Amino acid sequence: MPARILIIGAGRSSSALIQYALNKSSELGWNVTVADADPSAAANKVKDHPRGNPVWLDVMKTNDRRELIGRADIVVSLLPAHLHLEVAQDCIRLKKHLVTASYVSHELYRLGDEARNRELIFMGEMGLDPGIDHMSAMQRINEIREKGGKIKAFRSFTGGLIAPESNDNPWGYKFTWNPRNVVLAGQGTAQYLNNDKLKFIPYQRLFKTTWDVHMEGIGDFEAYANRDSLLYREQYGLDDIPTILRGTLRYPGFAAAWAALVRIGLTNGDFPILDSEKITYHELMEAFAPAGPGSVKDRIAQMLGVDPNGDVMARLVWLGLFRKKKIKIPNATPALILERLLLDRWKLNPQDKDLIVMQHQVDYKLDGKLYRDISNLTMKGNDAEDTAMSRLVGLPMGIFVRLISQNKISSTGVHIPTMREVYEPVLEEMAEYGLAFTHKTVPLE
């Protein structure tokens, strides 16, 4: 049926979603509105398309937000996760379907009954990770079950990285999604299950606890635990599984250097630094360094317990943390100072290619023997605008919007995409856009 689609947010991960919606608009009778606090960003994504309408929106202005949502049939929110609840409550009030790529919060889940009562579809975690990881994992888990396999362990790892040919910095990383989320990643306590034992990793230890992950034909990576893996036991139908772990992939060496930033205090967003615009990065590091003889760099290295001339300190020096250059950001928290610094140092060059890597490991027992099923996904972007991240975050949402508009989804309420009616058509269409997993099964005993 014809539909009015509202996409809120025109940032880094929006390009493929907006392009998909505009490409489908004539065929499906859609009118596509793209709203952003930066109207030029919305206009650049719409590019004068006859069925596209870029508009300005300050999402904190309740009346403006509700007016736009009221004129839509399906709302896609690409806002920071903490703002989804405001949009969701408006969608309940105004009877609109909602799609997001963010983790579904407990507060959002509490809207499930109201959404069901109003026959609304609220789908969260409909991007890459979370999103494609859920859908591809459920597809594989169900295939193993259907042949009689008993799942014993599930591990899933995903990383949004820079392709080797565009990797020109010692961190092996550049921004392809929200920089704030990268800086604040891992805060809280990660939880997972290992051989029927609960495991907790608090933030200060998170980046010091890593697993080696090898992907054939691509190389070696390190993984750190991702949020609360235990949430997905029930969602995946794995209540009795003894081992479940979800993690984030980075190139080797990243985690140790990021652990240093955490230990220093540079990811702290809790306190503003008085007159921060007047001090230099060197003075900031002096403020964090212990007192004593030696240079700031040497004292920071001593505090961290690392070689002052080793890889960790080389990465910190490369960022510019020891330069006598003014910060020029008033009343900034350490996290904001770090974010602004990284925005400059980890910026994609116009022709840079990003790289998405994902691996699922499913251990299962069949006919008395133990096996590991390994699924690998890799995808490269074309340039800084057409990124693999944008494709793999945006296209699943676009495809799901199409399924809603064509009345092909029956599951009302608040969900993540673990249902067959969702993952089968989405993954099938995603294959047309280059999504392809390789599969390999190896005996474990």
C-alpha positions in Angstrom: 0.0 0.0 0.0 1.2 3.6 -0.4 2.9 4.8 2.7 4.4 7.9 4.2 7.9 7.1 5.5 9.6 9.3 8.1 13.3 8.8 8.6 14.6 10.7 11.6 18.4 11.2 11.3 20.7 11.8 8.3 24.0 10.8 9.9 26.8 8.4 9.0 24.7 5.2 8.8 21.7 6.7 7.0 22.8 6.8 3.4 21.9 3.3 2.3 18.5 3.4 4.1 17.5 6.7 2.5 18.7 5.6 -0.9 16.7 2.3 -0.6 13.5 4.1 0.4 13.8 6.6 -2.4 14.6 3.8 -5.0 11.5 1.9 -3.9 9.3 5.0 -3.6 7.8 5.0 -7.1 7.2 1.3 -7.2 5.5 1.2 -3.8 3.9 4.7 -3.8 6.0 5.9 -0.9 6.7 9.5 0.1 9.9 9.8 2.0 10.6 12.5 4.6 14.1 12.8 6.0 14.4 14.9 9.1 17.6 16.1 10.8 18.8 19.0 13.0 21.2 19.8 10.1 18.8 20.4 7.1 21.8 20.4 4.7 22.6 16.8 5.8 19.0 15.7 5.0 19.1 17.6 1.7 22.4 16.0 0.6 20.9 12.6 1.2 17.6 13.3 -0.6 19.3 15.0 -3.6 16.1 16.6 -5.1 14.4 13.2 -5.5 10.7 13.9 -6.5 9.4 11.7 -3.7 11.9 12.9 -1.1 11.4 15.7 1.3 14.3 16.9 3.6 13.1 18.8 6.7 14.7 20.4 9.7 13.8 18.8 13.1 15.1 19.5 16.6 13.9 16.3 18.1 13.7 17.8 21.5 11.0 20.2 20.3 8.0 18.0 21.2 5.4 19.7 19.1 7.5 19.7 15.9 8.4 16.1 16.4 4.8 15.0 17.0 3.6 17.0 13.9 6.1 15.1 11.7 5.3 11.7 13.2 1.6 12.4 12.9 2.0 12.8 9.1 3.8 9.5 8.7 2.7 5.9 8.6 6.0 4.3 9.4 8.8 6.0 11.4 12.4 4.9 11.3 14.5 6.4 14.1 18.3 6.7 13.6 18.6 8.9 16.7 20.9 8.1 19.6 19.4 5.2 21.6 18.4 7.3 24.6 16.0 9.4 22.4 14.1 6.5 21.0 11.7 6.3 23.9 10.3 9.8 23.2 9.7 8.9 19.6 8.2 5.5 20.6 5.8 7.1 23.0 4.7 9.5 20.2 4.3 6.5 17.9 2.0 4.8 20.5 -0.1 8.0 20.9 -0.3 8.7 17.2 -0.6 5.0 16.1 2.5 4.7 13.9 4.8 1.8 13.3 8.4 2.2 14.5 11.8 0.7 13.3 15.2 1.3 14.9 18.7 -0.2 14.7 19.5 0.4 18.4 19.3 -2.1 21.3 15.8 -2.3 22.8 15.8 -0.8 26.3 13.7 -2.2 29.1 11.6 1.0 28.9 10.9 0.3 25.3 9.9 -3.3 26.0 7.4 -2.0 28.5 5.5 -0.4 25.6 4.9 -3.9 24.1 1.4 -4.4 25.4 0.3 -0.9 24.3 1.8 -1.4 20.8 0.0 -4.8 20.5 -3.3 -3.3 21.6 -3.0 -0.7 18.9 -1.8 -3.3 16.3 1.5 -1.5 15.9 4.8 -3.1 14.9 7.8 -1.8 16.9 11.0 -3.4 15.7 14.3 -2.7 17.3 17.8 -4.0 16.8 17.2 -4.1 13.0 20.6 -3.0 11.8 24.0 -4.8 11.6 25.0 -5.6 15.2 22.4 -5.8 16.6 20.3 -6.9 13.6 22.0 -9.0 10.9 23.8 -10.9 13.7 20.4 -11.9 15.2 18.8 -12.8 11.8 21.8 -14.8 10.5 22.3 -16.6 13.8 18.7 -17.6 14.1 18.7 -18.9 10.6 21.8 -21.0 11.2 20.6 -22.2 14.7 17.2 -23.3 13.3 18.9 -25.2 10.4 21.1 -27.1 12.9 18.1 -27.9 15.1 16.1 -29.1 12.1 18.7 -31.7 11.3 18.6 -32.9 14.9 21.6 -31.0 16.4 21.6 -30.1 20.1 23.1 -26.6 20.5 25.9 -26.6 23.2 27.6 -23.2 22.7 26.9 -20.0 20.8 29.5 -17.3 20.2 29.0 -14.3 17.8 31.5 -11.6 17.0 31.1 -8.5 14.8 33.4 -5.6 13.9 33.1 -2.4 11.9 36.7 -1.7 10.8 38.8 -0.1 8.1 39.8 -2.2 5.1 43.5 -3.2 5.1 44.2 -1.1 1.9 42.8 2.0 3.7 44.4 1.3 7.1 46.9 4.1 7.5 47.0 4.5 11.3 48.3 2.4 14.2 44.8 1.9 15.7 43.4 0.1 12.6 40.2 2.0 13.1 38.2 4.9 11.7 34.7 6.2 12.3 31.9 4.7 10.2 29.2 5.2 12.9 28.3 7.4 15.8 31.6 8.6 17.4 29.9 9.1 20.8 28.9 5.5 20.9 32.5 4.4 20.2 33.9 6.6 23.0 31.3 5.3 25.5 31.4 1.7 24.3 31.5 -1.0 27.0 30.5 1.2 30.0 28.6 -0.9 32.5 29.3 -4.6 33.1 29.5 -7.2 30.3 27.8 -10.5 31.1 28.1 -13.9 29.4 27.8 -17.6 30.2 30.8 -20.0 30.0 30.3 -23.7 30.7 27.2 -23.0 32.9 29.1 -20.4 34.9 28.0 -16.7 34.9 30.9 -14.4 34.0 30.9 -10.6 34.6 33.5 -8.2 33.2 33.3 -4.7 34.7 34.2 -1.7 32.5 37.7 -1.2 33.9 38.6 -4.8 32.9 36.6 -5.1 29.7 39.3 -4.2 27.2 41.9 -6.3 29.0 39.8 -9.5 28.5 39.9 -10.5 24.9 39.5 -13.6 22.7 41.4 -14.4 19.5 39.2 -14.8 16.5 40.5 -16.0 13.1 38.7 -15.6 9.8 39.9 -17.6 6.9 41.1 -15.4 4.0 40.8 -12.2 6.1 43.1 -12.6 9.1 43.3 -12.4 12.9 41.2 -10.3 15.2 40.6 -9.7 18.9 37.2 -9.6 20.5 35.9 -8.1 23.7 32.6 -9.0 25.4 29.6 -7.1 24.2 27.0 -5.9 26.8 24.7 -8.5 28.2 24.9 -11.8 26.2 22.5 -13.4 28.6 19.5 -11.4 27.2 19.6 -13.5 24.1 19.3 -16.9 25.6 15.5 -16.6 25.6 15.3 -14.6 22.4 17.3 -17.3 20.5 15.4 -20.1 22.3 18.7 -21.2 24.0 17.5 -21.2 27.6 19.4 -24.3 28.5 22.6 -23.5 26.7 25.8 -23.7 28.8 27.9 -21.1 26.8 26.7 -17.9 25.1 29.0 -15.0 24.3 28.5 -12.0 22.0 31.6 -9.8 21.3 33.0 -6.9 19.3 35.9 -7.4 16.9 38.9 -5.1 16.5 42.4 -5.5 14.9 45.0 -6.9 17.4 46.4 -4.2 19.7 43.3 -2.0 19.7 41.9 -3.3 23.0 45.1 -2.8 25.0 45.4 0.8 23.8 41.8 1.5 24.5 42.1 0.0 28.0 44.9 2.6 28.5 42.5 5.4 27.6 39.9 4.0 30.1 42.6 3.6 32.8 43.8 7.2 32.4 40.2 8.5 32.6 39.8 9.9 29.2 36.5 8.1 28.5 34.9 9.7 31.6 31.9 11.8 30.7 30.8 12.6 34.2 32.7 15.8 35.0 33.4 19.0 33.0 36.9 20.4 33.2 37.0 24.0 34.2 38.6 26.3 31.6 39.3 23.3 29.4 39.5 25.5 26.3 42.6 27.2 27.8 44.7 24.1 28.5 46.7 21.9 26.2 46.5 18.2 25.6 49.8 17.9 27.4 48.5 19.8 30.4 45.4 17.5 30.4 47.7 14.4 30.5 49.8 16.1 33.2 46.6 16.4 35.3 45.9 12.7 34.9 49.5 11.6 35.5 50.9 10.7 38.9 53.4 13.0 40.5 57.1 12.3 40.3 60.2 12.7 38.1 60.3 12.1 34.4 58.2 13.3 31.5 54.4 13.2 31.4 54.6 10.4 28.8 56.9 8.4 31.0 54.8 8.8 34.1 51.6 7.9 32.2 53.4 4.7 30.9 54.5 3.9 34.4 51.0 4.3 35.8 49.7 2.0 33.0 52.5 -0.5 33.5 53.5 -0.4 29.8 56.7 0.2 27.9 57.1 3.9 27.3 58.4 3.1 23.8 55.9 0.2 23.2 52.8 -0.1 21.0 50.3 1.2 23.5 52.1 4.5 24.1 52.8 4.8 20.4 49.1 4.8 19.7 48.5 7.4 22.4 51.3 9.6 21.1 49.9 9.3 17.5 46.5 10.6 18.7 48.2 13.8 19.8 47.6 13.4 23.5 51.0 14.8 24.5 51.1 17.8 22.1 51.3 21.3 23.5 48.2 22.3 21.5 45.2 23.9 23.1 42.0 21.9 23.4 39.7 24.9 22.6 36.5 23.2 23.9 34.9 25.1 26.8 33.8 23.1 29.9 34.4 19.8 28.2 34.4 16.4 29.8 37.4 14.1 29.2 35.1 11.9 27.0 34.1 14.9 24.8 37.7 16.0 24.5 38.7 12.5 23.4 35.7 12.3 21.0 36.7 15.6 19.3 40.3 14.5 19.0 39.3 11.1 17.5 36.9 12.7 15.1 39.9 14.4 13.5 42.4 11.5 13.8 40.0 8.7 12.8 38.2 10.5 10.0 37.5 8.6 6.8 39.3 10.0 3.8 37.0 10.3 0.7 38.2 7.1 -1.0 38.7 5.0 2.2 37.0 1.6 2.3 35.5 0.3 5.5 35.3 -3.4 6.3 32.6 -5.3 8.2 33.5 -8.7 9.7 31.1 -11.1 11.5 31.6 -14.6 12.7 29.2 -17.0 14.4 30.5 -20.2 16.1 27.7 -22.7 16.9 28.9 -25.8 18.8 26.3 -28.7 18.6 26.0 -32.4 19.2 24.6 -34.7 16.5 24.6 -38.5 16.6 26.8 -38.5 19.6 29.5 -36.3 18.1 30.4 -32.7 18.8 30.8 -30.2 15.9 31.4 -26.5 15.4 29.6 -24.6 12.7 31.5 -21.5 11.7 29.8 -18.7 9.6 31.8 -15.8 8.3 30.6 -12.5 6.7 32.8 -9.9 5.2 31.8 -6.8 3.3 33.8 -3.8 2.1 32.5 -0.3 1.4 33.2 1.6 -1.8 34.2 4.9 -0.3 33.6 7.2 2.7 30.0 7.8 1.6 29.0 4.3 0.4 30.2 2.4 3.4 29.6 -1.3 4.2 28.4 0.0 7.6 25.7 2.2 6.0 24.6 -0.7 3.8 24.4 -3.3 6.6 22.8 -1.0 9.1 20.4 0.8 6.7 19.3 -1.9 4.2 17.7 -4.3 6.8 15.6 -1.4 8.1 14.6 -0.4 4.6 13.6 -3.9 3.7 11.6 -4.3 6.9 9.8 -1.0 6.2 8.8 -2.5 2.8 7.5 -5.7 4.5 5.4 -3.6 6.9 4.0 -1.4 4.1 3.1 -4.6 2.1 1.3 -6.1 5.2 3.7 -9.0 5.3 4.5 -8.8 9.0 2.0 -10.1 11.5 4.0 -9.8 14.8 2.7 -6.7 16.6 4.3 -5.3 19.8 8.0 -4.7 20.6 10.4 -7.2 19.0 13.9 -7.9 17.7 14.3 -9.7 14.4 14.5 -13.3 15.5 11.2 -14.5 13.9 11.3 -16.5 10.7 8.7 -14.2 9.0 11.3 -11.4 9.5 14.7 -12.9 9.0 13.9 -15.1 5.9 12.7 -12.3 3.6 15.2 -9.7 4.9 18.2 -12.0 4.5 17.0 -13.2 1.1 16.8 -9.6 -0.2 20.0 -8.6 1.5 21.8 -11.3 -0.6 20.9 -9.1 -3.7 23.0 -6.3 -2.0 26.1 -8.5 -1.5 25.3 -10.1 1.9 26.9 -13.5 1.8 28.0 -15.9 4.6 30.5 -18.7 4.1 29.9 -21.8 6.3 32.3 -24.5 7.5 31.7 -27.3 9.9 34.6 -28.9 11.9 34.5 -31.9 14.3 35.6 -30.9 17.9 36.3 -34.4 19.2 
